[in-house]
Amino acid sequence: MENQTYEDAPVWSPSYTRPKRLEYNGYVILDDVLEHQDEVRKMREFSNLIAFVTTERSLRCKYPEAAENEREEVMEEYLKEEGKRIRFLDSLGFAIGWPLPLSNLVEEMNLDEFRRHLRVIERHMPEMHLVDLVYILDEPNFRDVPVETLEAFIDAFKEVFPDVKTWFCYAIVHPQFLDAVPPRNADWLGIDPYMFRGDYANTAADFEVFYRESLACALEWVNRWDKPFLLAGDCFYSRDPNGKRPSRPATALWYYQLALTQPKCIGLIWFYYGNTPIESENLKGFNLSEAPEELADVHRGIGEAILREPSPLGLQWETFGPAPEA
């Protein structure tokens, strides 16, 4: 077969663009986004998904604590303030994830009360129509809730909010969790492998041990199900100097490279702890104001690569000429 020349090179074809791209570079912000608006605006340059967690209670998908006689008032005020945060994030063009504060009802398997509280949310937080996905229960493989029960709660949620996706993140951190079954009607899955722990020494031998124990299990598990998923990248660390160390730039880039190899992976999600630590876990995480510049640059680069327009790929791609104008 004769070599092609520039003159007889094939015309542009959509198949020359990247056939599989990640759609999202997202952050779970564990802080009040309204108190850090300039920082969140900067994040929009390299991120398109924000799942926000305003308090430690909302991290657990629960309302703020309140006395019995004040509970309804506290819930209504909470929803009003959360609606302001949703409107702010929507104004910046983020896809928005919200922790539905009803996990206690899910764990209690109280479907009737769950339905009633969905109507409360519908009434007091009309901004739900701006929410893209909700987080109903954290790490179901650690909870004593049958999958059939979770499916019933998802059906109940969809009766009220049919256009909002449901997302469940699983911590498949050991082979013992490989038998976990996700809800058939969940829209998205997520895996948080917790791969790099405090005693990780960045050696080949250590990498194999940690990979086989956690991330390899998580990937094996999530690829059993025909569902899109988000991969949680490593970025939080312990405030205890003897605990887990901050992630390295090379580690962050490695998660991006890994995500590109997973056909059902639609994006990355990172924990952005802001400047407010989650006290019960003694943790901090990546944030622009405290991260080393090299690490911040890697996060920006990953996000910019995901958000940019598709580009031609392949050997001698330049011989195919420009893409036709839309």
Buried (B, 14 or more C-beta within 10 A) or exposed (E): EEEEEEEEEEEBEEEBBEEEBBBBBBBBBBBBBBEBEEBBEBBBEBBBBBBBBBBBBBBBBBBBEBEEEEEEEBBBBBBEBBBEBBEBBBEBEBBBBBBBBBBBBBBEBBBEEBBEBBEBBBEBBEBBEBBBBBBBBBBBBEEEBEBEBBBBBBEBBBEEBEEBBBBBBBBBBEBEBEEBBBBEBBBBBBBBBBBBBEEBEEEEEBBEEBBEBBBBBBBEBBBEBEBBBBBBBBBBBBEEEEEBBBBBBEBBBBBBEBBBEBEEBBBBBBBBBBEBBBEEBEBBBBBBEBBEEEBBEBBBBBBEBBBEEEEBEEEEEEBBBEBEEE
